[in-house]
């Protein structure tokens, strides 16, 4: 049972770090009017977190079947996913936020939308290539129903945490300030970079063993 809860904690940290809701929250503030009410913030946060939860769950539960269908080796994904996460980590450490996940054109187009909670805030800003490859990698590594349950619970926890953060984003930005958010983003970048390095090396070692055996 202890291992089960340790698994949930580890999966939650991995997913939450790559999601980086604070960085997404800063982007959200640039996409909506300054006079937006607390009720509207709560509505956007709820719809966004619901979309994020569904997207992450589908990627996790369907990841194994997708790669089995195309005959792709899991270690190949780990190498590619590690590269994507490293690019994300470099951007975060340099204070650029989620540059890998969305383009400037997406942000301009989003300002013209009535509802930004799903596109582009949920997809591709939060659930982007880095998070998608991470979830599929977790899917490929899950063998028992307890491991599937562990990651599924981690996805729910992260989605709920995302809701709480986005809902309170104006208050958080006021308390932390721009510099505080940048410092936090850089710290998250270090963690993402560490996860990316482990994923990349694991993939390289796995492919090496597969082709040498």
C-alpha positions as CSV (number, residue, x, y, z in Angstrom):
1,X,0.0,0.0,0.0
2,X,2.9,2.4,0.8
3,X,4.3,1.8,-2.7
4,X,0.9,2.6,-4.2
5,X,0.8,6.0,-2.5
6,X,4.4,6.6,-3.4
7,X,3.6,5.9,-7.0
8,X,0.7,8.4,-6.9
9,X,3.0,11.0,-5.4
10,X,5.7,10.4,-8.0
11,X,3.2,10.5,-10.9
12,X,1.5,13.6,-9.6
13,X,4.8,15.5,-9.3
14,X,5.9,14.4,-12.8
15,X,2.6,15.4,-14.4
16,X,2.1,18.6,-12.4
17,X,5.6,19.9,-13.1
18,X,5.2,19.5,-16.9
19,X,1.7,20.9,-16.8
20,X,3.0,24.0,-15.0
21,X,-0.4,25.6,-14.3
22,X,1.2,28.8,-13.0
23,X,2.8,29.5,-16.4
24,X,-0.5,28.7,-18.1
25,X,-2.2,31.0,-15.7
26,X,0.0,33.9,-16.7
27,X,-0.9,33.2,-20.3
28,X,-4.6,33.1,-19.3
29,X,-4.3,36.6,-17.8
30,X,-3.0,38.0,-21.1
31,X,-5.9,36.4,-23.0
32,X,-8.8,37.8,-21.0
33,X,-10.0,41.3,-19.9
34,X,-8.6,42.8,-16.7
35,X,-12.1,43.5,-15.4
36,X,-13.1,39.8,-15.6
37,X,-15.1,38.9,-12.5
38,X,-14.2,36.1,-10.0
39,X,-17.2,34.1,-11.2
40,X,-15.9,34.3,-14.8
41,X,-12.4,33.2,-13.7
42,X,-13.9,30.3,-11.8
43,X,-15.9,29.3,-14.9
44,X,-12.9,29.4,-17.2
45,X,-10.8,27.5,-14.7
46,X,-13.5,24.8,-14.3
47,X,-14.0,24.3,-18.0
48,X,-10.3,24.3,-18.7
49,X,-9.6,21.8,-16.0
50,X,-12.4,19.5,-17.2
51,X,-10.9,19.6,-20.7
52,X,-7.4,19.0,-19.4
53,X,-8.6,16.0,-17.3
54,X,-10.4,14.4,-20.3
55,X,-7.5,15.0,-22.7
56,X,-4.9,13.6,-20.2
57,X,-7.0,10.6,-19.4
58,X,-7.6,9.8,-23.1
59,X,-3.8,10.1,-23.8
60,X,-2.9,7.9,-20.9
61,X,-5.5,5.2,-21.4
62,X,-5.1,5.1,-25.2
63,X,-1.3,5.5,-25.3
64,X,-0.4,1.8,-25.3
65,X,-3.0,1.0,-28.0
66,X,-1.8,3.8,-30.3
67,X,1.8,2.7,-30.2
68,X,0.9,-1.0,-30.5
69,X,-1.1,-0.2,-33.6
70,X,1.8,1.7,-35.3
71,X,4.4,-0.8,-34.1
72,X,6.5,1.9,-32.4
73,X,8.9,0.9,-29.7
74,X,8.4,2.6,-26.3
75,X,12.1,3.5,-26.0
76,X,11.8,5.5,-29.3
77,X,9.1,7.6,-27.7
78,X,11.2,8.0,-24.5
79,X,14.0,9.5,-26.6
80,X,11.8,11.8,-28.5
81,X,9.8,12.8,-25.4
82,X,13.0,13.5,-23.6
83,X,14.1,15.9,-26.3
84,X,10.8,17.7,-26.3
85,X,10.9,18.0,-22.5
86,X,14.5,19.3,-22.6
87,X,13.4,22.0,-25.0
88,X,10.6,22.9,-22.6
89,X,13.0,22.9,-19.7
90,X,15.5,25.2,-21.5
91,X,12.7,27.7,-22.2
92,X,11.4,27.6,-18.6
93,X,14.9,28.0,-17.1
94,X,15.4,31.0,-19.3
95,X,12.1,32.5,-18.2
96,X,10.2,32.0,-21.5
97,X,7.3,30.0,-20.1
98,X,5.5,27.6,-22.4
99,X,6.9,28.7,-25.7
100,X,7.2,25.1,-27.0
101,X,3.4,24.5,-26.6
102,X,1.9,27.4,-28.5
103,X,2.7,30.0,-31.2
104,X,2.3,33.8,-31.1
105,X,-0.5,33.4,-33.7
106,X,-2.5,31.2,-31.4
107,X,-2.3,33.8,-28.7
108,X,-3.6,36.5,-31.0
109,X,-6.4,34.3,-32.3
110,X,-7.3,33.4,-28.7
111,X,-8.1,37.0,-27.8
112,X,-10.8,37.0,-30.5
113,X,-12.5,33.9,-29.0
114,X,-15.4,34.1,-26.5
115,X,-14.2,31.0,-24.7
116,X,-10.4,30.3,-24.3
117,X,-10.8,27.6,-21.7
118,X,-10.4,24.6,-24.1
119,X,-8.5,26.1,-27.1
120,X,-5.8,27.3,-26.7
121,X,-5.6,27.2,-22.9
122,X,-6.2,23.5,-22.4
123,X,-4.9,22.4,-25.8
124,X,-2.1,23.0,-26.7
125,X,-0.9,25.3,-23.9
126,X,-1.3,22.9,-21.0
127,X,-1.7,19.6,-22.8
128,X,1.0,20.1,-25.3
129,X,3.6,17.7,-26.9
130,X,5.7,17.4,-23.7
131,X,2.7,16.4,-21.5
132,X,1.3,14.1,-24.2
133,X,4.6,12.2,-24.5
134,X,4.9,11.9,-20.8
135,X,1.4,10.5,-20.4
136,X,1.9,8.0,-23.2
137,X,5.2,7.0,-21.7
138,X,3.4,6.4,-18.3
139,X,0.8,4.4,-20.2
140,X,3.5,2.2,-21.8
141,X,5.1,1.6,-18.4
142,X,1.9,0.7,-16.6
143,X,1.4,-3.1,-16.4
144,X,-1.1,-3.7,-13.5
145,X,-4.4,-2.2,-12.7
146,X,-2.9,-0.6,-9.6
147,X,-0.4,1.3,-11.8
148,X,-3.2,2.4,-14.1
149,X,-5.2,3.6,-11.0
150,X,-2.1,5.4,-9.6
151,X,-1.6,7.5,-12.8
152,X,-5.4,8.1,-13.2
153,X,-5.6,9.4,-9.6
154,X,-2.5,11.6,-10.3
155,X,-4.2,13.0,-13.4
156,X,-7.3,13.8,-11.3
157,X,-5.2,15.5,-8.5
158,X,-3.3,17.6,-11.1
159,X,-6.5,18.6,-12.8
160,X,-8.0,19.7,-9.6
161,X,-4.8,21.6,-8.6
162,X,-4.9,23.2,-12.0
163,X,-8.5,24.4,-11.3
164,X,-7.6,25.9,-7.9
165,X,-4.5,27.7,-9.4
166,X,-6.3,29.2,-12.4
167,X,-9.3,30.2,-10.3
168,X,-7.0,32.2,-8.0
169,X,-4.5,33.4,-10.6
170,X,-5.1,37.1,-10.1
171,X,-4.5,36.7,-6.4
172,X,-1.4,34.6,-6.9
173,X,0.1,37.0,-9.4
174,X,-0.6,39.9,-7.0
175,X,1.2,38.1,-4.1
176,X,4.1,36.5,-6.0
177,X,4.6,39.3,-8.6
178,X,6.1,38.9,-12.0
179,X,9.6,38.2,-10.6
180,X,8.2,35.6,-8.2
181,X,6.4,33.7,-11.0
182,X,9.6,33.8,-13.1
183,X,11.6,32.3,-10.2
184,X,9.0,29.5,-9.7
185,X,9.0,28.9,-13.5
186,X,12.8,28.5,-13.5
187,X,12.6,26.0,-10.6
188,X,10.0,24.0,-12.5
189,X,12.3,24.1,-15.5
190,X,15.1,22.4,-13.5
191,X,12.7,19.6,-12.5
192,X,11.4,19.2,-16.0
193,X,15.0,19.0,-17.3
194,X,15.9,16.3,-14.8
195,X,12.8,14.3,-15.8
196,X,13.7,14.8,-19.5
197,X,17.3,13.6,-19.0
198,X,16.1,10.4,-17.2
199,X,13.5,9.7,-19.9
200,X,16.1,10.3,-22.7
201,X,18.8,8.1,-21.2
202,X,16.3,5.4,-20.4
203,X,15.2,5.3,-24.0
204,X,18.8,5.2,-25.4
205,X,19.7,2.4,-23.0
206,X,16.5,0.5,-23.9
207,X,17.1,0.8,-27.6
208,X,20.8,-0.2,-27.2
209,X,19.9,-3.4,-25.3
210,X,17.1,-4.2,-27.8
211,X,19.4,-4.0,-30.9
212,X,22.4,-5.6,-29.2
213,X,20.5,-8.6,-27.9
